[in-house]
Amino acid sequence: MTGLAPELAARLKRNADGLIAAVVVEHSTSDVLMMAWMNDEALAATLATRRGTYWSRSRQELWVKGATSGHVQHVREVRIDCDGDTVLLRVDQTGPACHTGERTCFDSAERLLLAEEENTR
């Protein structure tokens, strides 16, 4: 038993590994913080505890964001996309979201480079 409501479980379209993509954004700024994977158990735990809980593909186990680092995610909202294969989590992030110690896993320098290229067209 995963703990998901049957109607929610029926809406999910999982990949071959039984996972759905989870895009995580900071609630106050809408900055994209990270992308991770969830199985049904991780999504159920996230909904029950309001703490970002994911599936670690490398360790093959549930992983609660911040359990060892203290960089926790308080989940304010979870949305499912129209295809049912991705969820969007709006969180209050404590500390950096990225395992590299950066605030976000999405490099802002890359974004600036692309924005600069657009301005030269």
N, C-alpha and C positions, 0 to 999 in steps of 0.2 A: 504494500500500500504506500503510495507516494504522499498522501495527504492533500493532494490537489482536489478541488471540487470537480466532479465529473464533467460538468459543462465546460470548465476551463481546460481540463486535460484533453477533451475532445477537440478543442479549437487549435491545439498546438500541432505544428508540423515539424517534426524532429528530423535531423539529418540521419545518415546511416548509423551513427554512433549513439543515437537517442538524445542528441543535444540541440539546443536552440541558442542562437547568438543573443548576447545581452550587451547593449550599448548603455554606458553609464555617463550621465551628465550631472554637473553641479547644479543644484536647485537654484541657488541665488544668482548665478551668472549664465546658465545654460551652456557653459564650456563643456566640451566632450572630454571626459577624464580617461576613459579606458573602454576596452571591449573585452568581454570574457565569454565563457560558455556556461550554460546551465542545463542540468537534467531536471526531470520532474521533482526530484527530492530537493535539489538546490532552490528551485523556484518556490516550492512549498515552505521550505525553511525561511527564505527571504520574506515571504508574505506573513508567516507566523511571528517572526522575531523582529522584523523591520531592520535587519542587519544584512548587508550585501553578502550573499552566500553563493558560491560558484562551484563548478566542477573543474578540478585540476586534471587536465588531460595527461600531464607528465607524471603526476603522482597517482592518478586514478582514484581520487578521493575527493570528498567535499572539502571546500576551503572557505572559511569565513574571513572576509577581508579585514585585516587588522588584528587577527587573533594573536599573532606574534609581534607585529610591528607597532600595534597601537593606533595605526592609521585606519580607523574604522569608517564605515559608511552607514549613516542613519538613513534608511530608505523612506522617502516621503511619498513616492508615487511609483507605481508600476503600470506600464501600458503595453499592450500587445499590438503588433502591427497587423495590417489588413490581411496579410498572408498567413499569419500565425507562426512564422518561423523566426521572429525576432522580438525581444522585449526591450523596452526603454525604461531604465531606472533613473529617477530623479532623486539625488541623494544630497545630504549634508556630509561633506568629506572632511575628516579630521586628518590633517597632515597630507603628505603627498599621496597621490593615487597610484603612481607608477612604481614598479619594483626597482627602478633605477634611482629612485629618490626624487624624481621630478614631480611637479604638481599634477601633470597630465602625461599620458603616454603618447600624446600627439604633439610632435615637435613644432613649436610656434615659429622657429626659424624657417622651416620648410614652407609653412603657410605664408610667411612674408615674401619668400622667394617667388612663390607662385603668384601672389598678388602683384608683385613688381613686374613679372612677366606679362600679366594681363594689361598693365598700364602702358606697356610699350607696343601694344598691338593697335 
